[in-house]
Amino acid sequence: MVPALPPIVKTIVDSIPDSMYDEDRVRYMADQVNSLLEKDRVALREHIQIFVKRTIDLGASDMDCGGMGCDGYFWYRVDGDKRRYEELGQYPYEETDLLFLNLLNERQMKILFEDHSVDFSYQLPIEGKDGKRRRFRTTCYFDNDHLGLNMRQITDEVFPLKFFEFHPLIEKGLLFRHVRDGLTLITGVTGSGKSTTLDGIVDANNEDVPAHIIIIAKPIEYMHDSKRCIVRHREVGKDVNSFKSGIVQALRQDPDIVVIGEMRDAETMSAALEITDSGHKVFSTLHTISAIETLARIIAEYPTAEQERVRIRLADVLRCIVSQKLCPKVGGGRVLAKEVLWMDASSRAAIKNGNTEEIYQMMWEGGRMGMITLEQDLLRLTKKRFITPETAMDYANNKRRMQQLLR
């Protein structure tokens, strides 16, 4: 049973002038939150922590609430499926607006009202397996003049590189000890485990060789301890103004490995190519579902007149693309399926010549180099009875090829 909201919520909501409408009502509540006594702010934080903790108890990846879309309920994504949990109660929009505003500091509130969305990290005062407070990647945003909130649970453990079952040659290529430069991209849709894979790669390097790793992200998710490496965490909007600024500044900070949380736009992509071109080992993520789509997405970010130059530059610095999906596992849970492109002379030539459609066949035939198509990996999971043939078909990019493999 969820306890009643702190009395201060009703006091503030009832005090909103009837003459105020839409966003002005949220702004009014923001002003009231900023003037609250600390004991009231603590009471509001403790109340929303009840729902955040439920994310951990359920083993959910995400919690969503607030705004018209959630209809007053708290929703959780468990094993890939998102549903409302009506037993937690239904809240009027302005009550959740107030709870969310209380999570923000003044700078974050300013960003919220300027951009109508703000990203930040949130810590729950509960220790995880790593002995640190549980962390959540959080987005607060406007939904039809009220506030919506998404909290994504950040893993409290890092999986060893062996867990991801990369071919030994690919695993070797991901380590700075063996390959000291080049751009590696981990791609997939939201919730496909990109951050988990990236953290596993960072940790493997951190344990393997004395070096300097700079992580630039918005927000910072898993906090790596410095082991054999110095590991710096620079959060965009807090420690540095933008991804581009963080990348440019990194050039003067003597890094060996640079991790860019996400390549969101051409400006960030250009900065990533520049720092890779300067001889650094760079890792980043992209919201694409295949190696070929990744190449097309990067090139398409640039004006037509620049695309030829970008293709050549990308072909020269790109080292590896890992495109992944999390599939429903037989018996419950999810299992990782992935596609891996390791750049060789043939794939570089295909990119430079604009023949990226040839790369699928190169991955298909590149098993000895550690390459694999998503369909080949889905077949492997099917043969191991981790997933059903129907799941393999649902998650395949190339349905025709998948159908041929399952015959």
C-alpha positions, 0 to 999 in steps of 0.5 A, a space after each residue: 500500500 502506497 502512503 498518502 502524499 505529503 500534505 504540502 502537495 495539496 497545499 501547493 496545488 490548491 494555491 494555484 490561481 484559477 486564472 493560470 492555465 497550461 504551462 503557467 501552472 507548472 511554472 507557478 509550482 516550480 516557484 513554490 518548490 524552489 521556496 520550500 523548506 528542506 524537510 518538505 523537499 525531503 518528504 516529496 523525494 522520499 515519496 517518489 522513491 517508493 515508485 523508483 524502488 519498485 523499478 528495482 523490485 520488479 527488475 524493470 528497465 524503465 519507469 514512466 509516469 505523469 502527463 496525459 499519456 500515463 493517465 495518472 498511473 505508474 508504468 514499468 517495462 519488464 522483459 521488454 513489455 511496458 504496462 501500468 501498475 494500477 495497484 500503485 494508485 492513480 495521481 492527478 497530473 498536477 500532483 505528479 508535476 510537483 513530484 517531478 519538479 522537486 527532483 530538479 535543481 534551479 539550473 535543470 528547471 531553467 532548461 526544462 522551461 527553455 527546451 521543454 525537456 531536461 535530462 539528468 541522472 538520479 541516485 536512489 539511496 540504496 546500494 547496488 551490487 557494486 557498493 554504490 548508490 543505484 543510478 537512473 538515467 532520467 528525462 523530464 518533459 512536457 506532455 500536453 502542458 503537464 510533465 512526463 517522466 522516464 527513469 531508466 535503471 542503470 545497471 549496478 554491475 558490469 558484465 565481463 567482455 566474455 559475457 557478450 560472446 564476441 569472436 576472439 578476434 573481435 574481442 581482441 580488437 576492442 582492447 587498446 592493448 591490441 588495437 590502439 585507434 579507430 572508431 567502434 560503434 555500438 548500435 541498436 534501438 532504445 533499450 537494446 543494451 548498448 550502454 551495457 555492452 559499452 560499459 563491458 568494453 570500457 571495464 575490460 580496457 580499464 582492467 587490461 592496460 594502464 591508460 586514460 579513458 575519458 567518458 563524455 555522456 548525457 547523462 553519465 550512467 555507470 560510474 567506473 572506478 579507476 583500476 589500471 586506467 584513469 577514468 574521467 566522467 564528463 557529463 554534458 550540461 554539467 561538466 562540459 557544455 556539449 558533446 562537441 566541446 567535450 570531444 575537442 577538449 579531450 584532445 588536450 587532456 591526453 586520453 588514450 580512449 574516448 567514449 562518446 555516449 551518443 553521436 546525435 548529430 553531424 556536429 558530434 559525428 564530425 568531432 568524433 571522426 576528428 578525434 579518431 583521425 588524430 590516432 585515438 581509440 573511440 567508442 560511441 553509440 547510434 540509434 540504428 538497427 544494422 551495420 548498413 543502416 549505421 553507415 547510411 545514417 552517418 553519411 545522410 547527416 551531411 549535405 550532399 556536397 560533403 557526403 563523398 568526403 565523409 564516406 572516405 573519412 569514415 572508411 579510413 577511421 571506422 574499425 567495427 560496428 556492433 548492432 544489437 537487439 534484445 530478444 524475448 528468451 524462452 522461459 522468460 527474460 531476454 537474450 542478446 542477438 548481434 550483428 558484427 562488422 569488422 572493417 577490412 580492405 573490401 569493406 573500406 573499398 565498398 564504403 568509399 565507392 558507395 556500395 554499402 549494400 555489398 557489406 551484408 554479404 561480406 559479414 555473411 562470409 566473414 566468420 573467420 574474421 569474427 563477423 556475423 549477420 544478425 540473421 546468422 546470430 538469430 539462427 545460433 540462438 534458435 539452435 540453442 533453444 534460447 529463442 523460438 523460430 517465430 522470435 527469430 523471424 520477428 527480430 530479423 532485419 532480412 526476413 527472406 534470408 532468415 526464412 531460408 536459414 530456418 528451413 
